């Protein structure tokens, strides 16, 4: 079964308790469990990685190069600052869908710029937990087209 990496950046381990008015009440485990079910029904396996450390996220992308067919990536705050993650996405040559729980364009101005969008196949954000489902569906559609 082909594998999709669900990659999550800093502070997403705190979902469910961190600013629920912005990020919702679902835990990251809740979201990943749902993605496993949805992906399985379409013939894909999910591997999930979360890290608060930029270099570990780069390492996970590098490892995905030989183990995954695509990536759904919520880089958290690294979205706006990480050239290293941008370079890693470019280097691994896998389709990556950037995703966000909140609508970053309706928030603070510093969140309006993504260092990663230009090297991703698409971006989904602003729909809470549904953003991940939409991103997974978009990635699978991209892979199957």
Backbone as JSON Lines, residues from 0, in Angstrom:
{"i":0,"aa":"X","n":[0.85,-1.17,0.0],"ca":[0.0,0.0,0.0],"c":[0.89,1.24,0.0]}
{"i":1,"aa":"X","n":[0.67,2.2,-0.92],"ca":[1.48,3.42,-0.92],"c":[1.26,4.23,0.36]}
{"i":2,"aa":"X","n":[2.3,4.93,0.76],"ca":[2.3,5.67,2.03],"c":[2.26,7.17,1.78]}
{"i":3,"aa":"X","n":[1.46,7.85,2.6],"ca":[1.42,9.31,2.62],"c":[1.9,9.75,4.0]}
{"i":4,"aa":"X","n":[2.82,10.7,4.01],"ca":[3.32,11.27,5.25],"c":[2.43,12.43,5.67]}
{"i":5,"aa":"X","n":[1.96,12.39,6.9],"ca":[1.27,13.53,7.51],"c":[2.28,14.15,8.46]}
{"i":6,"aa":"X","n":[2.76,15.32,8.1],"ca":[3.85,15.97,8.82],"c":[3.33,17.22,9.52]}
{"i":7,"aa":"X","n":[3.62,17.33,10.8],"ca":[3.13,18.45,11.6],"c":[4.26,19.11,12.37]}
{"i":8,"aa":"X","n":[4.26,20.42,12.33],"ca":[5.31,21.2,12.96],"c":[5.02,21.61,14.39]}
{"i":9,"aa":"X","n":[5.69,22.68,14.82],"ca":[5.69,23.06,16.23],"c":[4.32,23.41,16.79]}
{"i":10,"aa":"X","n":[4.14,22.98,18.02],"ca":[2.97,23.26,18.85],"c":[1.72,22.49,18.45]}
{"i":11,"aa":"X","n":[1.77,21.74,17.35],"ca":[0.58,21.0,16.95],"c":[0.34,19.79,17.84]}
{"i":12,"aa":"X","n":[1.35,19.4,18.61],"ca":[1.15,18.37,19.64],"c":[0.22,18.85,20.75]}
{"i":13,"aa":"X","n":[-0.01,20.16,20.83],"ca":[-0.87,20.73,21.86],"c":[-2.31,20.93,21.4]}
{"i":14,"aa":"X","n":[-2.62,20.48,20.18],"ca":[-4.0,20.64,19.7],"c":[-4.97,20.01,20.68]}
{"i":15,"aa":"X","n":[-6.12,20.63,20.79],"ca":[-7.13,20.19,21.74],"c":[-7.13,21.03,23.0]}
{"i":16,"aa":"X","n":[-5.95,21.56,23.33],"ca":[-5.86,22.42,24.51],"c":[-5.29,23.8,24.17]}
{"i":17,"aa":"X","n":[-4.56,23.92,23.09],"ca":[-3.93,25.19,22.7],"c":[-4.93,26.05,21.92]}
{"i":18,"aa":"X","n":[-5.27,27.18,22.45],"ca":[-6.14,28.15,21.78],"c":[-7.27,27.47,21.0]}
{"i":19,"aa":"X","n":[-8.16,26.77,21.7],"ca":[-9.23,26.05,20.99],"c":[-10.14,26.96,20.17]}
{"i":20,"aa":"X","n":[-10.21,28.25,20.52],"ca":[-11.01,29.18,19.71],"c":[-10.39,29.41,18.34]}
{"i":21,"aa":"X","n":[-9.1,29.2,18.2],"ca":[-8.4,29.35,16.92],"c":[-8.23,27.99,16.24]}
{"i":22,"aa":"X","n":[-7.8,26.97,17.02],"ca":[-7.38,25.7,16.43],"c":[-8.37,24.56,16.63]}
{"i":23,"aa":"X","n":[-9.43,24.78,17.4],"ca":[-10.43,23.75,17.62],"c":[-10.11,22.88,18.82]}
{"i":24,"aa":"X","n":[-11.03,21.97,19.11],"ca":[-10.93,21.12,20.29],"c":[-10.38,19.73,19.97]}
{"i":25,"aa":"X","n":[-10.18,19.43,18.69],"ca":[-9.67,18.11,18.3],"c":[-8.18,18.01,18.58]}
{"i":26,"aa":"X","n":[-7.75,16.84,19.02],"ca":[-6.32,16.6,19.21],"c":[-5.71,16.2,17.88]}
{"i":27,"aa":"X","n":[-4.4,16.27,17.8],"ca":[-3.71,15.82,16.6],"c":[-3.96,14.33,16.37]}
{"i":28,"aa":"X","n":[-4.01,13.57,17.45],"ca":[-4.3,12.13,17.33],"c":[-5.68,11.9,16.73]}
{"i":29,"aa":"X","n":[-6.67,12.69,17.13],"ca":[-8.02,12.59,16.54],"c":[-7.96,12.8,15.03]}
{"i":30,"aa":"X","n":[-7.25,13.83,14.62],"ca":[-7.15,14.17,13.2],"c":[-6.44,13.07,12.43]}
{"i":31,"aa":"X","n":[-5.32,12.61,12.95],"ca":[-4.55,11.56,12.26],"c":[-5.34,10.26,12.17]}
{"i":32,"aa":"X","n":[-6.05,9.91,13.23],"ca":[-6.88,8.69,13.19],"c":[-7.91,8.77,12.07]}
{"i":33,"aa":"X","n":[-8.54,9.93,11.92],"ca":[-9.52,10.09,10.85],"c":[-8.85,9.99,9.48]}
{"i":34,"aa":"X","n":[-7.67,10.59,9.33],"ca":[-6.95,10.53,8.06],"c":[-6.56,9.09,7.73]}
{"i":35,"aa":"X","n":[-6.17,8.31,8.73],"ca":[-5.84,6.9,8.5],"c":[-7.04,6.15,7.91]}
{"i":36,"aa":"X","n":[-8.21,6.4,8.47],"ca":[-9.43,5.75,7.99],"c":[-9.74,6.18,6.56]}
{"i":37,"aa":"X","n":[-9.68,7.47,6.31],"ca":[-9.99,7.98,4.97],"c":[-8.99,7.49,3.93]}
{"i":38,"aa":"X","n":[-7.72,7.54,4.27],"ca":[-6.68,7.09,3.34],"c":[-6.79,5.59,3.09]}
{"i":39,"aa":"X","n":[-7.03,4.82,4.13],"ca":[-7.16,3.38,3.99],"c":[-8.27,3.01,3.04]}
{"i":40,"aa":"X","n":[-9.38,3.72,3.1],"ca":[-10.51,3.45,2.2],"c":[-10.15,3.72,0.74]}
{"i":41,"aa":"X","n":[-9.12,4.51,0.52],"ca":[-8.68,4.82,-0.85],"c":[-7.4,4.09,-1.23]}
{"i":42,"aa":"X","n":[-6.96,3.17,-0.36],"ca":[-5.81,2.35,-0.7],"c":[-4.45,2.92,-0.33]}
{"i":43,"aa":"X","n":[-4.43,3.82,0.64],"ca":[-3.17,4.43,1.09],"c":[-2.98,4.21,2.58]}
{"i":44,"aa":"X","n":[-1.73,4.18,2.97],"ca":[-1.35,4.07,4.38],"c":[-0.86,5.44,4.84]}
{"i":45,"aa":"X","n":[-1.08,5.74,6.11],"ca":[-0.62,7.01,6.68],"c":[0.5,6.75,7.68]}
{"i":46,"aa":"X","n":[1.56,7.55,7.56],"ca":[2.6,7.64,8.58],"c":[2.56,9.08,9.07]}
{"i":47,"aa":"X","n":[2.48,9.26,10.38],"ca":[2.38,10.61,10.94],"c":[3.61,10.94,11.78]}
{"i":48,"aa":"X","n":[4.12,12.15,11.57],"ca":[5.27,12.65,12.33],"c":[4.94,14.06,12.78]}
{"i":49,"aa":"X","n":[5.21,14.35,14.05],"ca":[5.09,15.7,14.58],"c":[6.39,16.02,15.29]}
{"i":50,"aa":"X","n":[6.89,17.24,15.07],"ca":[8.07,17.67,15.79],"c":[8.03,19.17,15.99]}
{"i":51,"aa":"X","n":[8.59,19.59,17.11],"ca":[8.76,21.01,17.38],"c":[10.12,21.51,16.91]}
{"i":52,"aa":"X","n":[10.9,20.6,16.31],"ca":[12.28,20.9,15.92],"c":[12.38,20.95,14.4]}
{"i":53,"aa":"X","n":[12.81,22.07,13.88],"ca":[12.89,22.27,12.43],"c":[13.72,21.2,11.74]}
{"i":54,"aa":"X","n":[14.87,20.87,12.27],"ca":[15.74,19.88,11.65],"c":[15.1,18.5,11.59]}
{"i":55,"aa":"X","n":[14.31,18.15,12.59],"ca":[13.61,16.86,12.57],"c":[12.55,16.83,11.47]}
{"i":56,"aa":"X","n":[11.93,17.96,11.19],"ca":[10.97,18.03,10.09],"c":[11.68,17.88,8.75]}
{"i":57,"aa":"X","n":[12.84,18.5,8.62],"ca":[13.66,18.32,7.42],"c":[14.04,16.85,7.26]}
{"i":58,"aa":"X","n":[14.48,16.22,8.35],"ca":[14.83,14.8,8.3],"c":[13.64,13.93,7.89]}
{"i":59,"aa":"X","n":[12.45,14.25,8.39],"ca":[11.25,13.48,8.03],"c":[10.95,13.63,6.54]}
{"i":60,"aa":"X","n":[11.13,14.82,6.0],"ca":[10.93,15.01,4.56],"c":[11.96,14.21,3.77]}
{"i":61,"aa":"X","n":[13.21,14.23,4.21],"ca":[14.25,13.46,3.53],"c":[13.93,11.97,3.55]}
{"i":62,"aa":"X","n":[13.49,11.46,4.69],"ca":[13.14,10.03,4.8],"c":[11.96,9.69,3.91]}
{"i":63,"aa":"X","n":[11.02,10.62,3.77],"ca":[9.83,10.37,2.93],"c":[10.2,10.18,1.47]}
{"i":64,"aa":"X","n":[11.34,10.69,1.09],"ca":[11.77,10.59,-0.31],"c":[11.76,9.15,-0.8]}
{"i":65,"aa":"X","n":[12.08,8.22,0.08],"ca":[12.13,6.81,-0.33],"c":[11.02,5.97,0.28]}
{"i":66,"aa":"X","n":[10.15,6.6,1.09],"ca":[9.13,5.79,1.76],"c":[7.7,6.26,1.51]}
{"i":67,"aa":"X","n":[7.52,7.41,0.89],"ca":[6.18,7.96,0.72],"c":[5.97,8.43,-0.72]}
{"i":68,"aa":"X","n":[4.7,8.55,-1.08],"ca":[4.35,9.05,-2.41],"c":[3.92,10.51,-2.37]}
{"i":69,"aa":"X","n":[3.71,11.05,-1.17],"ca":[3.32,12.44,-1.02],"c":[3.21,12.82,0.44]}
{"i":70,"aa":"X","n":[3.01,14.12,0.67],"ca":[3.03,14.66,2.04],"c":[1.91,15.68,2.22]}
{"i":71,"aa":"X","n":[1.19,15.56,3.32],"ca":[0.32,16.62,3.82],"c":[1.09,17.25,4.98]}
{"i":72,"aa":"X","n":[1.34,18.56,4.88],"ca":[2.27,19.2,5.82],"c":[1.65,20.46,6.42]}
{"i":73,"aa":"X","n":[1.5,20.42,7.74],"ca":[1.15,21.62,8.49],"c":[2.42,22.06,9.2]}
{"i":74,"aa":"X","n":[3.14,23.01,8.64],"ca":[4.42,23.41,9.21],"c":[4.3,24.35,10.4]}
{"i":75,"aa":"X","n":[3.08,24.71,10.81],"ca":[2.92,25.63,11.93],"c":[3.65,26.93,11.65]}
{"i":76,"aa":"X","n":[4.25,27.49,12.67],"ca":[4.92,28.79,12.54],"c":[6.1,28.76,11.58]}
{"i":77,"aa":"X","n":[6.66,27.58,11.32],"ca":[7.77,27.5,10.35],"c":[7.32,27.87,8.95]}
{"i":78,"aa":"X","n":[6.03,27.89,8.7],"ca":[5.49,28.32,7.41],"c":[6.09,29.66,7.0]}
{"i":79,"aa":"X","n":[6.23,30.53,7.98],"ca":[6.56,31.93,7.71],"c":[8.05,32.23,7.82]}
{"i":80,"aa":"X","n":[8.84,31.23,8.21],"ca":[10.25,31.52,8.5],"c":[11.26,30.55,7.9]}
{"i":81,"aa":"X","n":[10.85,29.38,7.45],"ca":[11.83,28.33,7.21],"c":[12.23,28.14,5.75]}
{"i":82,"aa":"X","n":[13.37,28.65,5.42],"ca":[13.96,28.39,4.11],"c":[14.47,26.95,4.07]}
{"i":83,"aa":"X","n":[14.91,26.41,5.2],"ca":[15.38,25.02,5.25],"c":[14.26,24.05,4.86]}
{"i":84,"aa":"X","n":[13.05,24.27,5.35],"ca":[11.93,23.4,4.97],"c":[11.56,23.59,3.5]}
{"i":85,"aa":"X","n":[11.61,24.82,3.03],"ca":[11.35,25.07,1.61],"c":[12.35,24.29,0.75]}
{"i":86,"aa":"X","n":[13.62,24.37,1.11],"ca":[14.64,23.66,0.34],"c":[14.45,22.15,0.42]}
{"i":87,"aa":"X","n":[14.05,21.65,1.57],"ca":[13.81,20.21,1.73],"c":[12.65,19.75,0.86]}
{"i":88,"aa":"X","n":[11.58,20.53,0.82],"ca":[10.44,20.17,-0.04],"c":[10.89,20.12,-1.49]}
{"i":89,"aa":"X","n":[11.64,21.1,-1.92],"ca":[12.15,21.11,-3.29],"c":[13.06,19.91,-3.56]}
{"i":90,"aa":"X","n":[13.89,19.59,-2.6],"ca":[14.89,18.54,-2.8],"c":[14.29,17.15,-2.9]}
{"i":91,"aa":"X","n":[13.23,16.88,-2.14],"ca":[12.7,15.51,-2.12],"c":[11.84,15.19,-3.33]}
{"i":92,"aa":"X","n":[11.39,16.21,-4.05],"ca":[10.62,16.04,-5.27],"c":[9.38,15.18,-5.08]}
{"i":93,"aa":"X","n":[8.71,15.36,-3.94],"ca":[7.42,14.72,-3.67],"c":[6.34,15.79,-3.71]}
{"i":94,"aa":"X","n":[5.13,15.42,-4.1],"ca":[4.05,16.4,-3.99],"c":[3.72,16.65,-2.52]}
{"i":95,"aa":"X","n":[3.68,17.92,-2.16],"ca":[3.39,18.33,-0.78],"c":[2.2,19.29,-0.82]}
{"i":96,"aa":"X","n":[1.22,19.03,0.03],"ca":[0.1,19.95,0.2],"c":[0.27,20.62,1.55]}
{"i":97,"aa":"X","n":[0.45,21.92,1.53],"ca":[0.55,22.72,2.75],"c":[-0.85,22.87,3.33]}
{"i":98,"aa":"X","n":[-0.98,22.68,4.62],"ca":[-2.3,22.81,5.24],"c":[-2.22,23.56,6.56]}
{"i":99,"aa":"X","n":[-3.31,24.24,6.88],"ca":[-3.41,25.01,8.11],"c":[-4.82,24.88,8.66]}
{"i":100,"aa":"X","n":[-4.93,24.77,9.97],"ca":[-6.25,24.71,10.61],"c":[-6.97,26.06,10.5]}
{"i":101,"aa":"X","n":[-6.24,27.13,10.73],"ca":[-6.84,28.46,10.7],"c":[-6.63,29.1,9.33]}
{"i":102,"aa":"X","n":[-7.37,30.16,9.08],"ca":[-7.17,30.95,7.87],"c":[-6.07,31.96,8.18]}
{"i":103,"aa":"X","n":[-4.86,31.63,7.77],"ca":[-3.7,32.47,8.12],"c":[-3.83,33.88,7.55]}
{"i":104,"aa":"X","n":[-4.6,34.05,6.48],"ca":[-4.75,35.37,5.87],"c":[-5.74,36.26,6.62]}
{"i":105,"aa":"X","n":[-6.46,35.68,7.55],"ca":[-7.39,36.45,8.38],"c":[-6.79,36.74,9.76]}
{"i":106,"aa":"X","n":[-5.51,36.42,9.9],"ca":[-4.85,36.58,11.2],"c":[-3.79,37.68,11.1]}
{"i":107,"aa":"X","n":[-2.81,37.65,11.99],"ca":[-1.77,38.66,12.03],"c":[-1.05,38.73,10.68]}
{"i":108,"aa":"X","n":[-0.61,39.94,10.34],"ca":[0.01,40.15,9.03],"c":[1.23,39.26,8.8]}
{"i":109,"aa":"X","n":[2.02,39.0,9.85],"ca":[3.21,38.17,9.65],"c":[2.86,36.76,9.2]}
{"i":110,"aa":"X","n":[1.61,36.32,9.41],"ca":[1.19,34.99,8.98],"c":[0.74,34.96,7.52]}
{"i":111,"aa":"X","n":[0.68,36.08,6.86],"ca":[0.18,36.15,5.49],"c":[1.18,35.65,4.46]}
{"i":112,"aa":"X","n":[2.43,35.52,4.83],"ca":[3.46,35.08,3.9],"c":[3.95,33.68,4.25]}
{"i":113,"aa":"X","n":[3.92,32.81,3.26],"ca":[4.45,31.45,3.43],"c":[5.73,31.32,2.64]}
{"i":114,"aa":"X","n":[6.75,30.79,3.29],"ca":[8.01,30.49,2.6],"c":[7.89,29.22,1.77]}
{"i":115,"aa":"X","n":[6.81,28.44,1.99],"ca":[6.7,27.1,1.42],"c":[5.74,26.97,0.26]}
{"i":116,"aa":"X","n":[4.76,27.83,0.18],"ca":[3.68,27.68,-0.8],"c":[4.19,27.49,-2.22]}
{"i":117,"aa":"X","n":[5.19,28.22,-2.61],"ca":[5.66,28.18,-3.99],"c":[6.24,26.82,-4.39]}
{"i":118,"aa":"X","n":[6.62,26.0,-3.42],"ca":[7.19,24.68,-3.74],"c":[6.22,23.55,-3.38]}
{"i":119,"aa":"X","n":[4.99,23.89,-3.05],"ca":[3.95,22.9,-2.76],"c":[2.99,22.82,-3.94]}
{"i":120,"aa":"X","n":[2.3,21.68,-4.07],"ca":[1.33,21.55,-5.16],"c":[0.05,22.31,-4.86]}
{"i":121,"aa":"X","n":[-0.19,22.64,-3.59],"ca":[-1.38,23.39,-3.22],"c":[-1.39,23.7,-1.74]}
{"i":122,"aa":"X","n":[-2.39,24.5,-1.35],"ca":[-2.54,24.92,0.04],"c":[-4.01,24.82,0.41]}
{"i":123,"aa":"X","n":[-4.28,24.27,1.59],"ca":[-5.63,24.23,2.14],"c":[-5.56,24.78,3.56]}
{"i":124,"aa":"X","n":[-6.43,25.72,3.88],"ca":[-6.43,26.25,5.23],"c":[-7.73,26.94,5.56]}
{"i":125,"aa":"X","n":[-7.94,27.09,6.86],"ca":[-9.06,27.86,7.34],"c":[-10.3,27.06,7.69]}
{"i":126,"aa":"X","n":[-10.25,25.76,7.55],"ca":[-11.42,24.92,7.77],"c":[-11.27,24.01,8.98]}
{"i":127,"aa":"X","n":[-10.36,24.36,9.89],"ca":[-10.14,23.53,11.06],"c":[-9.71,22.13,10.65]}
{"i":128,"aa":"X","n":[-10.21,21.15,11.37],"ca":[-9.88,19.75,11.12],"c":[-10.17,19.35,9.67]}
{"i":129,"aa":"X","n":[-11.2,19.94,9.07],"ca":[-11.56,19.63,7.69],"c":[-10.44,19.99,6.73]}
{"i":130,"aa":"X","n":[-9.59,20.95,7.08],"ca":[-8.46,21.3,6.21],"c":[-7.59,20.08,5.92]}
{"i":131,"aa":"X","n":[-7.37,19.24,6.92],"ca":[-6.56,18.04,6.72],"c":[-7.26,17.07,5.77]}
{"i":132,"aa":"X","n":[-8.56,16.89,5.93],"ca":[-9.3,15.99,5.04],"c":[-9.25,16.49,3.6]}
{"i":133,"aa":"X","n":[-9.44,17.79,3.43],"ca":[-9.38,18.36,2.09],"c":[-7.98,18.24,1.49]}
{"i":134,"aa":"X","n":[-6.97,18.46,2.32],"ca":[-5.59,18.35,1.84],"c":[-5.28,16.91,1.42]}
{"i":135,"aa":"X","n":[-5.72,15.95,2.23],"ca":[-5.5,14.54,1.89],"c":[-6.21,14.19,0.59]}
{"i":136,"aa":"X","n":[-7.45,14.61,0.45],"ca":[-8.2,14.33,-0.77],"c":[-7.52,14.97,-1.98]}
{"i":137,"aa":"X","n":[-7.07,16.21,-1.83],"ca":[-6.38,16.9,-2.92],"c":[-5.09,16.19,-3.29]}
{"i":138,"aa":"X","n":[-4.34,15.75,-2.3],"ca":[-3.09,15.03,-2.59],"c":[-3.36,13.74,-3.32]}
{"i":139,"aa":"X","n":[-4.33,12.95,-2.85],"ca":[-4.63,11.69,-3.51],"c":[-5.12,11.94,-4.93]}
{"i":140,"aa":"X","n":[-5.95,12.94,-5.13],"ca":[-6.4,13.29,-6.48],"c":[-5.24,13.65,-7.37]}
{"i":141,"aa":"X","n":[-4.31,14.42,-6.82],"ca":[-3.1,14.79,-7.58],"c":[-2.28,13.55,-7.94]}
{"i":142,"aa":"X","n":[-2.12,12.65,-6.98],"ca":[-1.33,11.45,-7.22],"c":[-1.98,10.55,-8.28]}
{"i":143,"aa":"X","n":[-3.29,10.52,-8.31],"ca":[-4.0,9.63,-9.2],"c":[-4.31,10.24,-10.56]}
{"i":144,"aa":"X","n":[-3.96,11.52,-10.74],"ca":[-4.24,12.16,-12.04],"c":[-3.1,11.96,-13.02]}
